[in-house]
Structure formats: structure tokens, C-alpha cells
Amino acid sequence: MNGYLAVKNGKYYAVIKYKDLEDNTKQKWIATGLDEKGNKRKAEDMLRKELNNFEIKSKRESSPLEDLMFHEYLDLWLDNLRGNLQATTYNSYKLQVAQITKYFKPIQIKVADLRPFHLQKFYKDMQDLGKSIQVCEHFHVNIRKCLQSLVIGEIIPSNPADKIERPRSPKYNSKFYNYEQLKVLFEATERNRYDYIYKLTVAYGLRRSEVLGLRWNAINFHTNEILIEHTIVETKIDGKRIELAKDSTKNNSSYRSYPLLPFIKELLLNEKQRQNENKERYKNAYSKKFQEYICINDMGERLKAQYLSDNFHRIIKHTSLPRIRFHELRHSCASLLLAYKIPMKQIQEWLGHSTYETTANIYSHLDTTSKTETAKQVMKIFEDKITTDEDNEIARLEAELVALKAKKNKSFEM
């Protein structure tokens, strides 16, 4: 294996020559992103780095999997997953795998020698270093998936991650605003530029990524429909936080349509008029890049997720309301639906959860309706028992009285 630098369209490329499994000579071109002028030394450094990475990867792929170190297989497993994962999911996996490999690399343990106690010690050590149980639970999920691929490939007989007690986060009971609290919130948002966003979020129980991803072509003012089909998600790539626009939702069930409620329709028409006025007012200074989106500022820039949350907290800071997360406006929608006895199955469809179980697990503690009905039945059972006991006692006393009267009458007759 060897490599050299090539120039194409004024840019340096690292070219790696190697032999495949059938001994055929192949070339791999890797873009450096460097201009030809003044960057030869940097390009040479990148070539050496790419050669080294390619050599390591080639050794891994040609070695029997059972002989690979666990941290090496983690990287290989992640690399194989890349094409099947969305960018946000892949970057989340990548951050977690980096921390796992950092721990296991000095240990130098082969995948075939990995045992449950190694994993148990890893979770304990992570918690001792300050990692939360929730983070360790995420570690476990990825470790188990990685090892399960070895079980499926018959490289190891069983999954060590299945033989330990997995880290479990305490169940989080979501906070929410009730009807009266939402009235207070909306009185406060009436004076806010983005009042329509908060009312949209509560009315439909939208995720933050969904409300930010709303575009004008998803609103049909003639048929009075609103479609959830596009999202804006935040992720980190190489340590830098970026926003990704996706023509997809969190899951298939999240792709959904709603009737356009009259008051929401009015709010959106007012916002559309405001945006048209801003275009005229600011002319060339107004951004045309995001004009298809609904949630933009007065200069046409798309609102960022963090700004939306910060703005929400600034609003409630000046009210008597308890502090909740922006996402918990979605929970507030669910609590209202439950309060008005909407069945859990319909709430699942409204919120766009993938399964009924997801909805039930999150909101079962809010569902007081069924418990109230159960309590009534329990009380009825006890009330019936008390009534029966009282009736029996009265009947007994009446029988005794009848017997006593009969005895007296008999004595009198004698």
C-alpha cells in the first residue's frame, strides 16, 4: 500500500493505492479540501494520516473478528452503521462510542474475552467519574447493539450485555400546565412576537423540531389542513452545533395531518401578513433564504431552537407560573386531552407517537379519569357491603323482637 498527492480542479486529493482480496490494484481518492496554492505541507500531513487510518482499517477488516479488541470492533461496527442512520442519530452514536472506546482501549480486551463483569465495572467507573445513570443507560444500549451483531454473526455464543443488570434511569414524570395555567401563559404571550408558536405547540402537542420545521406549503387554508412532514433538528458534528433540515419526522407515526383550527388559522394568516410587510419594509436586508418557513424573525432568518426555549423562559419568568421546559408544552396538550376524557389511543394519534405503549408509559400518571372511575366502583363495593350488614342487623333485631312478642303472648295466654 502506498499513496500520493494529486491535484484536481485546483484542490489536493490524497490517493491511496492498495490490493483488494483478489490481489487487484485499486485506488481510493480522498478530498482534502485544500487549495493547491500554499498548502502542500498540510496536504502531505493529511496524506500520511489517511494512509495510517486506511492501514489500520484494512488490518481490522482482514483480521478474524474474535481476534479484534473490543474498542476496535466498536469503531468498525459504527462505521458499518453509518449509511443506515440519520445524521443526528449517527453523531449521537459517535459521541457515545468515542467515550466507550477511550475507556476500553488501555484495557486491550478482545471481543471473545469480554465478560459481563467488564461491562458492570465500566458503568460503575463511569458513574464514579460523574456520568449520570441516563448516560450509562445510553452506553449500555449501544454496547448491547454492538455485541448483538457478533452474536448474530456467530462470533460469540451469547451477549455479555444481557447478563448484567442494566443501568436504569428513574422514571421521569413530565411537568405540564393545566387549563388555568395555560390561560395565564397565553395572557402573557399575547404581548410576545411569537405568540402564535406557543399556541400552535400546545394546540397540536408539537415537538420543537416539528414547529420549527413548519413551512407555508404545509398549511392549506382552503381545505383547512395542516401537515407535519418536515423538521429542523439540532446536532453536533465534530464538536460544532448545527441545524439540519429534514423532509422526515421522528418516526412514521409522527408524519401526520391535523384539521386547521379556526383560531390557529387566524394566527397564521396574521403572521403571513406580517412577514409580507417585513419583506416590503426591509427590502434587500430581508433574508429570502428561509421565506418558505413559518417560524422566522422580522428579518426573515429562521428561528433557532435554543432561542425559542430561551424566549419561552423569559415569558414565564414574569408570571406566577412554575418553570417547565418548552417540550413540556407538548405534555400540557396531553394533560388537557386526558382531562377532557379523550381516550389514550386518540391521544397517541394526535401526538404522533409510534405506539400506544409509548403514550401510555409517558402519560399514565396523568390519567386520573380511569382511576377515579375505579375508585367509585371500590367505594360502591364497600357501601354495598355496609348496607348489607346494616340490613342484616336490622333483620336480626326485628326477628328477635317478633320472637320476644310471641313469647310474651304465649305466657299471657297461659
Secondary structure as GFF3:
##gff-version 3
##sequence-region A 1 414
A	DSSP	beta_strand	2	8	.	.	.	ID=ss1
A	DSSP	beta_strand	11	19	.	.	.	ID=ss2
A	DSSP	beta_strand	25	35	.	.	.	ID=ss3
A	DSSP	alpha_helix	40	62	.	.	.	ID=ss4
A	DSSP	three_ten_helix	65	67	.	.	.	ID=ss5
A	DSSP	alpha_helix	70	81	.	.	.	ID=ss6
A	DSSP	three_ten_helix	82	84	.	.	.	ID=ss7
A	DSSP	alpha_helix	87	104	.	.	.	ID=ss8
A	DSSP	three_ten_helix	111	113	.	.	.	ID=ss9
A	DSSP	alpha_helix	116	128	.	.	.	ID=ss10
A	DSSP	alpha_helix	133	152	.	.	.	ID=ss11
A	DSSP	three_ten_helix	160	163	.	.	.	ID=ss12
A	DSSP	alpha_helix	179	189	.	.	.	ID=ss13
A	DSSP	alpha_helix	195	204	.	.	.	ID=ss14
A	DSSP	alpha_helix	208	212	.	.	.	ID=ss15
A	DSSP	three_ten_helix	216	218	.	.	.	ID=ss16
A	DSSP	beta_strand	219	220	.	.	.	ID=ss17
A	DSSP	beta_strand	225	228	.	.	.	ID=ss18
A	DSSP	beta_strand	231	237	.	.	.	ID=ss19
A	DSSP	beta_strand	240	246	.	.	.	ID=ss20
A	DSSP	three_ten_helix	252	254	.	.	.	ID=ss21
A	DSSP	beta_strand	256	259	.	.	.	ID=ss22
A	DSSP	alpha_helix	262	282	.	.	.	ID=ss23
A	DSSP	three_ten_helix	283	285	.	.	.	ID=ss24
A	DSSP	alpha_helix	305	317	.	.	.	ID=ss25
A	DSSP	alpha_helix	328	339	.	.	.	ID=ss26
A	DSSP	alpha_helix	344	351	.	.	.	ID=ss27
A	DSSP	alpha_helix	356	363	.	.	.	ID=ss28
A	DSSP	three_ten_helix	364	366	.	.	.	ID=ss29
A	DSSP	alpha_helix	368	413	.	.	.	ID=ss30
###
